Amino acid sequence: MTDQAVLQSVLDRAAAGGRITKEEALDLYRHAPLHALGQAADAARRRRYAGTEHIATYIIERNINYTNVCVTACKFCAFYAAPKDAKKGWSRDLDDILRRCAETVELGGTQIMFQGGHHPDYGVEYYEHHFSAIKKDFPQLVIHSLGASEVEHMARISGVSAEEAIQRIHAAGLDSFAGAGAELLPERPRTAIAPLKESGERWLEIMEIAHKLGVESTSTMLMGTGETNAERIEHIAMIRDTQDRTGGFRAFIPYTYQPENNRLKGRTQATIFEYLRMIAIARLFLDNIAHIQGSWLTVGKEAGQLSLHYGADDLGSIMLEENVVSSAGAKHRSNRQEIIDLIRKAGRTPAQRATTYEHLLVHDDPANDPVDERVVSHISSTAIEGGTAHPELKLISTN
């Protein structure tokens, strides 16, 4: 049995800003008492944000899924359609996408997550055209979108290098990359759930190229598809090693696998306790990444709120639209006021943030909270008929 005094010594060192090894991180993840782990992670957060440690942030964004047609067929995905599946597959036209951007601005959103399948016909030119159109009509929107997997795919389709693909879509309007496609970076779990995607090493290599070109990103981890504890720690170690070289990851966002409507039979989600332990370990281990984001969308509002006591400083998005995770079973919904209340009841001051984490609006007085029930967590999936997306704006009430 691991000596608790040794574990506490490692926790104290990490809480004070000292670097811990991946072996120590694995030992903590497996054996440290949950509350002691949370206390150390919260201390690390408070030390990092001394002066603003009372604040926890959120952002208002829209996830625009431009197509569900995809050649990678990841086993955990309930969203994609095979290229030859004319009944299920669809793509949105540019007018529909721009209409969704207009609604985002109207509803107070500041960020677009432009994500979809790896369509066999969509090379760099497709993204250049769409990003430039979005920026032309809505220059105030930040395009925080795609990820290394999409770059690898579009570069292959267009016959260019990843570096050229990144340069071109950045010039067209992409502001930063999301952590899309990271899933699990170690070889065994990645091959098990996404055998047609690039390797974890290649994912990180593309992110490193982007960072060196001045395009920052976030990083993510999908928990609960059958990976081991050691593989979870290896995942964050691979991210930390890359961050040591580039400094380009703004945040780390672990989220849990949703088990409905996909091909991962017999798999179960990571437990809430596993998730909270990972949030805490991430804050202690990723000493070179500024922000840790809680994922209320996949673990629920209560667990998302708890993550703020385990090292998280951000609760992510009030999404005006989200279809990918929802299609696999994520049913959590929340409006702006609920997120503000969650943060406040966790003993923190809520603040709306920008993509780059600057505070846009600090809600330090409940009497001045925004009254805007239009800003809910989800605008329903549009009706799909014959492969064409028909726009229907429906604000789903929370329950």
N, C-alpha and C positions, 0 to 999 in steps of 0.2 A: 504494500500500500504506500502511496506517495505521502511523504512527510508534510503535514499541513503547515508546519513552520517554514519549510522550504517554499511551499506554494505562496504563503503570505509574503515572504521576502521578495519573490518575483513580482507579485502584485504591487507591492510597495514601490519597487524599482520602476515598473511600468507607469504607475500612477504619477510618479515624479518626473516622468519624461525620459527615462532610460529605455534603451532598445532591448527587446527580448528576442530570443532565437525562436525559430519555428518549432524546435523541440520543446522549449518552455511553453510556447503558445498552445501546443497540443496537450501538454500536461495540464495546463490551466483549463483548457476546454473540457477535458475529460473529468478532472478531479476537483477543481476549485469549488468551494461552496457558492451557490448561485448569488446569494446576497453580497458576499465578499467580492465576487467578480464584478457585480454591478456597482458596488461602492468604489472600487478602484477605477473602473471605466468612467464613472461620473466625475471622480476627482481629476482624471486626465482631461476630461472635457472642460471642466471648470478652469483648470490651469491654462489650457490652450486658449480659452476665450475670456480670460480675466478682464473684467470691465463690462463685458456683454454676456456673461455666463447665464444671466437670467432670461435670455431671449432664445426662443426656438422658432424656426422659420417654416414657411410653406410657399408654394408658387402656384399661380393659376396658368394652366396650359391646356392645349388640345392635342391629342394624339390622332393625327390624320393617317389612317391606313389607306394607302393609295392602291393597293392590290393585295389579294390573298393568293394569287398564283405563285407557286414556289417550287423550285427544283430540288431543294435540300431535304424536304420530307422529314424533319426532325420528329423523333418518336414522341416527344412530350407536347407537341403542338397540336391544338385543336382548331386552329384558325386557317391553316393553309389548304389550298386546293391544288391538285396535280395539274400540270399544264394542259393536259388533254381532257380535263373534267369541265366540259362546257356548262354543265348545269350548276356546279358549285362555284366555279371560278368567276371572278369579276375584277374590273379595274375602274377607278374613278376618272372621269375626264377632268381636264384642267379647270373648266368653269365650276364644277362641283367643288374642287379643292379650294379655289379662290373664294367661293361662297362660304366655305367652312372657316377660312381665315377671317373673312369679314365678320362672321358671327363671334369668333374668338375675340377680336378687338372690341366688338360691341359688349361682350360679357366680361370685359376687364382682363382678358388673358394677355400674357406678355410673351409666351413661348409656344412654338410649334414643334411637336415631335412627329416628324414625317417618317413613318415606318410601314413596312409591308413585306411581302414575299420577295424571293429572289426570282423575279420574272425572267424567263429565258430571252426576252427581247429587249430588256431595259439595261442599256449600257450607260456610260458616262453622259452621253448626249441627253438622255431622258431626264436625268437629275439636273443637269445644267439648265435645261429649258424650264423645268418646273421651279427650281429655286430662284432663277432670275425673274420669273413672272411673279412669284410671291413677294420678293423684295421690291419689285417695281411698284406693286399696288399697296404693299403693307410694310414699308421700311421699318416701322416701329416693332415688328415682330422678330424675335430671335428664333432662328432656325437651329434648334438643338436636336439633331436627328441622326438616323442611321448608325452605323458602327463598322468595325473592321470587316465583318462578314459581308456586308453590302459592298464595301470597297473592293474586296477580293473578287466578288461576283461581277460588279460592273466593269472592273479593269479587264477581266477575262473576256467579257462579252465585246468590249471595244478594242481589245488587243493592245492595251497600254499598260504601263507599270502602275502599281499602287500609288507611287509618288505622284505621277502625272494625274491620275484620277482625283486624288485629294486636292492637288493644286487647282484643278479645273472646277470642281464643285465648290471649293472654298471661294474662288473668284466669282462664281455665279451667285453666292449668297449664303452658303452653309457657314454658320457661326461656330459651332462646336459639335463634337460627336457625342452621342449617348453611349452607354456601355453595352449596347445591343450585341447579342451573339456571343457573349463571353460564356454563358451557361456554366459549365465546369471546365476549367482549363487543363487539368491533368489528363493524360492520354486515355487511361482506362475508362473513367466515367464519361468523358467527352465522346469517345468512340461508341459507347453503349447507347447514348441518347441522340447523338447528332453525327452519325458516321460519314455523312457527305459534306460536312463543313470542314473548313480549314482547321489545322491543328491549333491547340492552345498557344503554342510558341509562335505560330504565324499570326494569330490574332494580336498578340502582344507586339510583334514586330511591326505590324501595320499601325497600331496605336503609337508606337515609338516614332515611326516616320511622321505621323500626323503631328505629334507634339513638337518635333524638331522643325516642322513647317509652320509652327505657330497656331495650330488648331488643337485646343485643349479638349478634354473629354471627361466623362465619368467612367466608373468601373462598376461591374455588377457581379453577383453570384447567384445562381439558381440552386436552392437547397431542397433536398428531399427526393431525389430520383434514384437513390440507391448508392450514392457515394459514401465512402467511409469518412470518419472524423479526420483521419490523417490526410485524405484527399481534399477536404475542406480547407485545412490549414495550408496544404501545398498550394492551393488556388490563391489564397491571399499572399502567400510568400512570393509567388510568381509576379503578382501585381506590385508588391513592395519593391522587388528587385528592379522592375521596369521604372517605377517611380523614382528610385534612387538615381537613375540615369537621366530622366527627362523632366520630372516635376510637373507633368502635364495632366495628371488625374486630379480633378477638383474634389471628387467625392467617391465614396464606396457605398453600394446599395445592395445588400443581400435581400433576396425575396424567396418565397416558398413556392415550390411546384404545386400546380393545381391539377388534380387527378382526373377530371372528367373529360370524356369525348376524345381521348387520344389513344395511342398504341402502347403506352407503358403499363401493361397489365400487371396487377398485383403490387404496384408501387404505392407507397403512402407518403403523405406530406411530412416534412419535418415538424416536430412538435413545437409548440410555443416556447417551451423551455430551451430547446435546441436553438431556436431562432434568437431568443434573447441572449443566450450565451455567445452566439456568433456576433451579435451587435457589440457586446462588451469586448470580446476578444479583438474584433476589428479595431475598436477605438484604442485598445492597448497596444496592438501589434503594428497597425498602420500609422506609425508615428510621423510619416512623411506625407500623409493625405489629410487635408484640412477637415473635410466634412464626412460624417456618417449619417446616412438617411434611413429612417424607419419606413417600413412598407406596410402602411395600414391597408392598402388595397388587397394584399394577399393574406395578411395575418389577422385582419380585423382592427377596428378602431381601438379597442381596449388594449390589445397587444402593441399596437402602434404607439399608444400613449405611454405604455410601460417602457418602450424602447428609449424614451426621453430620460429615463432613470438609469439606463444601462449604457450610456455613452453617446446616444444619437443627439444631434443638434438640429435636425431638420425632419419634417414629416412629409416631405415630397409634395406631390401635386394634388390640387383640387382639379381633377381631370374633367374637361368639358366633353371628352369623348375617349373611350377606351374599349377596344373590341378583342384584342389578342388574348390577354389574360382572362377576360370575362368569358370568352368562348370555352375556356378550360375549367370554368367553375367558380371564378372569383365573383362573389355576389355583393361585396361590401360597397356601400355608397355613402357619400357624405357631402354636405354642402359647406359653404365657406364658414358659416357661423358655427357649425358643429366642429370643424377643425380648430377654429379659434378657441372654442370652449374646451376641446380636448387638451390643447396646449396650456390654456389657463388653469384648468383643473389639475394639471400635472405640476403646478407651481411655477410655471414659466410664463414669460410675456410673449404673446404671439407677434410675429412680424411677417408681412408679405415680402418676399425676396425677388431679386432678379436672377437670371440664369447663372450669373457669376457671383451670386450670394450677397450682393449689396442689399441692405434693407431699404425697401421702397416705402413701406408704411408700417410703423410700429404701433400696435394696438395696446397702448399703455393705459387707456382709460375705457372700461367696458361701456360707459355711457356714449362713447363715440364710435362704437363698433359699426361697421358698414351694414346697412340693411339692404341686402341684395340677394333675394332667394332665387334669382335667375342663375347664380353661379353654383350649380350642383355638380356632382361628380361624374355625370355621364349624360351625354346626348345619345339617344338610342342608335343602334346600328340602323343604317338606312335600309329600306326595303330593296331587296336584290331580285331583279327579274331579268332573265335572259342575259346575264353577265353585265348589266348596266346598273349603276348605283343611282337610285332615285332619292333626292334629298327630302328628308322629313325632319324638321327640328322638333324634338320631343324632350322636354325636361322631365326626368324621372324623379318622382318624389321620394324622399328618404323614409326609411322605416326602422 
